[in-house]
Every structure is written in C-alpha cells, then in structure tokens.
C-alpha cells in the first residue's frame, strides 16, 4: 500500500502572515481602577480577610488561564499591578 502524498501549503503574503503571528501573541489585561482590592471588614470575631472576593477571583482566573501554580500566580499578578501603577499590593 502506498503512502498518501502530504499537502504542502505555500505562504504568499508574508507581511500579513507575520502580522497575524504577532497578533496571536498579544495579551491585554485590564484592571478596573475602581475595583476594591482590599476586603471590607466583616464585623465578626477573628482575623479579618485581606483581599476582596473580586481580587481572589481575578488571581484564580489568571492561575487557570495560564496553568500556573498559586505562588507563580501571586508573583505574576503583583508584577502586573506594579506595571499598571496601581497600589493594591
């Protein structure tokens, strides 16, 4: 039995192909400056929470999206916040 011939694709427009590859690697993350990063006091006994539910959900979403460990995610989010100039850390 003979092997089927494989199809070959020729790129004819290298400028568009290169631009598409660059766009594919682009990443935009937007933090709402109005978001409350710190947890509100609960009024209950015991240690108060440090971060809001929205902050925790943001970090866990980044963790799942990029497949990182929790400590890596913490460092990643801290560096993103420093880059954006937000003093939430």
C-alpha positions as CSV (number, residue, x, y, z in Angstrom):
1,X,0.0,0.0,0.0
2,X,1.4,3.4,-1.0
3,X,1.7,6.4,1.3
4,X,-0.7,9.3,0.5
5,X,1.1,12.4,-0.5
6,X,1.0,15.2,2.1
7,X,-0.3,18.6,1.2
8,X,2.1,21.5,1.2
9,X,0.9,25.0,1.8
10,X,2.7,28.0,0.4
11,X,2.5,31.3,2.2
12,X,2.3,34.0,-0.5
13,X,1.8,37.1,1.7
14,X,4.5,37.1,4.3
15,X,3.7,40.5,5.7
16,X,0.1,39.5,6.6
17,X,1.3,36.1,7.9
18,X,3.9,37.8,10.1
19,X,1.4,40.4,11.4
20,X,-1.1,37.6,12.3
21,X,1.5,35.7,14.2
22,X,2.3,38.9,16.2
23,X,-1.3,39.5,17.0
24,X,-1.7,35.9,18.2
25,X,0.9,36.5,20.9
26,X,-0.6,39.8,22.0
27,X,-2.1,40.0,25.5
28,X,-4.2,42.7,27.1
29,X,-5.2,42.6,30.7
30,X,-7.4,45.4,32.1
31,X,-7.7,46.2,35.7
32,X,-10.6,48.5,36.8
33,X,-9.1,51.2,39.0
34,X,-12.4,51.5,40.8
35,X,-12.3,47.8,41.9
36,X,-11.9,47.3,45.6
37,X,-8.9,45.1,46.1
38,X,-9.0,45.1,49.9
39,X,-11.7,43.1,51.8
40,X,-14.3,45.0,53.7
41,X,-14.4,44.4,57.4
42,X,-16.9,41.7,58.3
43,X,-17.6,42.8,61.9
44,X,-17.1,39.3,63.1
45,X,-14.5,38.0,65.6
46,X,-11.2,36.6,64.3
47,X,-8.8,37.7,61.7
48,X,-10.2,39.9,59.0
49,X,-9.8,39.0,55.4
50,X,-7.1,40.7,53.5
51,X,-8.4,40.6,49.9
52,X,-11.8,41.1,48.4
53,X,-13.7,38.3,46.6
54,X,-13.1,40.0,43.3
55,X,-9.3,40.1,43.9
56,X,-9.2,36.4,44.7
57,X,-11.4,35.5,41.7
58,X,-9.1,37.6,39.5
59,X,-6.0,35.7,40.7
60,X,-7.6,32.3,40.4
61,X,-8.8,33.1,36.8
62,X,-5.2,34.0,35.9
63,X,-4.0,30.8,37.5
64,X,-6.3,28.6,35.5
65,X,-5.8,30.6,32.2
66,X,-2.0,30.3,32.3
67,X,-1.7,27.0,34.1
68,X,0.5,28.3,36.9
69,X,1.0,27.3,40.5
70,X,-0.5,29.6,43.1
71,X,2.8,31.2,44.1
72,X,3.6,31.9,40.5
73,X,0.2,33.4,40.0
74,X,0.7,35.7,43.0
75,X,4.0,37.0,41.6
76,X,2.5,37.4,38.2
77,X,-0.4,39.5,39.4
78,X,1.8,41.5,41.7
79,X,4.1,42.3,38.7
80,X,1.1,43.3,36.6
81,X,-0.2,45.6,39.3
82,X,3.3,47.2,39.6
83,X,3.4,47.7,35.8
84,X,0.0,49.4,35.7
85,X,0.9,51.6,38.6
86,X,-1.9,50.5,40.9
87,X,-1.0,50.5,44.6
88,X,-3.1,47.4,45.5
89,X,-0.4,45.1,46.7
